[in-house]
Amino acid sequence: MDRLILTDKLESLRRCVARVETRRAASVEELARDPDRQDILSLNLTRAVQLCVDIALHVLAARGEPVPRTMGESFDRLAELGIISEPVRQGMRAAVGFRNIAVHSYRAIDWAIVHGITLDRLDDFRAFAAAMDGLLED
């Protein structure tokens, strides 16, 4: 596994999460009225998900694992290998679902869900990053 790649991707992930934290709205209504904030949040959340997928694929490839068929499956494989916990797997799979909506159906985004993610689900990304940090310590 290329530790530099993993380290760089983890740093990018942390920047995305920090950006979401600093730009999240106090309420769903505030978010719904602010297209610039919507763009900042959806872009950084989407990037965060993609970085997690990229990291997962990098780790799996380094271990000689077969290529997952879907983004969500990459987290299933990490959980099967004991690299991430079941709650992290579930959180990351849900994040992939958000990413797919954000990338493919921007107008269909439910800003209440985005608001909830910014308040309640950023720890999923942090827990994933912590598990990957553990691989760097090995």
C-alpha positions, 0 to 999 in steps of 0.5 A: 500500500502506498502510504503517501497516497493514503496520507494525501487522500486522508488529508483531503478527506479531513479538509472536506469534512472541515469545510462542511463543518464551517459552512453548515447551516443553522437550519434547513430553511437557511440552507434551502435559501442559500444556493452558494452554501448548498453548492459548498456542502454538496460538493464537499460531501460528494468529494468526501464520499469519493475520497473514502471510496478511493481509499477503500479501493486503494486498500483493497487493491494493495491486499490483492482483493478483487475489484468491488462491483459497486462503491458500496461493496468496497465498504462491505469488503473492508468490513469483511476484512475487519478493517472497518466496523459494521457501523462505519460500513453502514454509514459509508454505504449511506454516504454513497447513496447521498453521493449518487443522488447529488451527482446524478439528480442535483435537483432532487436533493432533499436539503433536510437530508443534507442538513442532517448529514452536516449535523449528525453524520460527519463522524462517519467520515471521521471514523472511516479516516481513523480506521485508515489511520490505523493501517498507516500505523501497521 
